[in-house]
Amino acid sequence: MSRKKLVFGAAAIVLLGSAAALYKAMKQSGPVFIDPADQTLVMQGKAIYANNCASCHGAELQGQPNWRQRLANGRLPAPPHDKTGHTWHHPDAMLIDMVKNSLVPGRTAPRGYETDMPAYRDILTDEEIIAVLAYIKSSWPPKVLEAQKEVTVRTQG
């Protein structure tokens, strides 16, 4: 095989690999907006939440007491997921990432941040994570839900 063909072949492989990586990065990893109107999804999410999330975030989504004050270990308690917390300030893609991968410093948390939040990527499927988020969002009043939808749509565009 000539050197020229080898160089062009290698360049083609790199180009195809780069195109595939770019496509994967650009492709959305979930729905644009998780709509809590699907009551079947919400009920599924409620059961999954009860089994996996309620022990820290509360059976009524209320979070741990004094959730804004650091514990002795320097970490923050689990926040509420109802309208009093900050969950609704984040777009759906980030919420999915947080549940799936925990809080990742520099991506979904400030650099150096430590958390007690476990990663659920090996415990829950993407569909189950979406169901949990639908359940959480079903508790939000219309104004809060609309504000979170705007954040989600704005970050997708």
Secondary structure as the mmCIF struct_conf table of DSSP 4:
data_model
#
loop_
_struct_conf.conf_type_id
_struct_conf.id
_struct_conf.beg_label_comp_id
_struct_conf.beg_label_asym_id
_struct_conf.beg_label_seq_id
_struct_conf.end_label_comp_id
_struct_conf.end_label_asym_id
_struct_conf.end_label_seq_id
HELX_RH_AL_P HELX_RH_AL_P1 ARG A 3 MET A 26
BEND BEND1 LYS A 27 LYS A 27
BEND BEND2 SER A 29 GLY A 30
BEND BEND3 VAL A 32 PHE A 33
TURN_TY1_P TURN_TY1_P1 PRO A 36 ALA A 37
HELX_RH_AL_P HELX_RH_AL_P2 GLN A 39 ASN A 52
TURN_TY1_P TURN_TY1_P2 CYS A 53 CYS A 53
HELX_RH_AL_P HELX_RH_AL_P3 ALA A 54 HIS A 57
TURN_TY1_P TURN_TY1_P3 ALA A 59 GLU A 60
BEND BEND4 LEU A 61 LEU A 61
BEND BEND5 GLN A 64 GLN A 64
TURN_TY1_P TURN_TY1_P4 PRO A 65 ARG A 68
BEND BEND6 GLN A 69 GLN A 69
TURN_TY1_P TURN_TY1_P5 ALA A 72 ASN A 73
BEND BEND7 GLY A 74 GLY A 74
HELX_LH_PP_P HELX_LH_PP_P1 ARG A 75 PRO A 80
BEND BEND8 ASP A 82 ASP A 82
TURN_TY1_P TURN_TY1_P6 LYS A 83 THR A 84
BEND BEND9 GLY A 85 HIS A 86
HELX_RH_3T_P HELX_RH_3T_P1 THR A 87 HIS A 89
BEND BEND10 HIS A 90 HIS A 90
HELX_RH_AL_P HELX_RH_AL_P4 ASP A 92 ASN A 101
STRN STRN1 PRO A 105 PRO A 105
TURN_TY1_P TURN_TY1_P7 GLY A 106 THR A 108
STRN STRN2 ALA A 109 ALA A 109
TURN_TY1_P TURN_TY1_P8 ARG A 111 GLY A 112
HELX_LH_PP_P HELX_LH_PP_P2 MET A 117 ALA A 119
TURN_TY1_P TURN_TY1_P9 ARG A 121 ILE A 123
BEND BEND11 LEU A 124 LEU A 124
HELX_RH_AL_P HELX_RH_AL_P5 ASP A 126 SER A 138
TURN_TY1_P TURN_TY1_P10 SER A 139 SER A 139
BEND BEND12 TRP A 140 TRP A 140
HELX_RH_AL_P HELX_RH_AL_P6 PRO A 142 GLN A 156
#
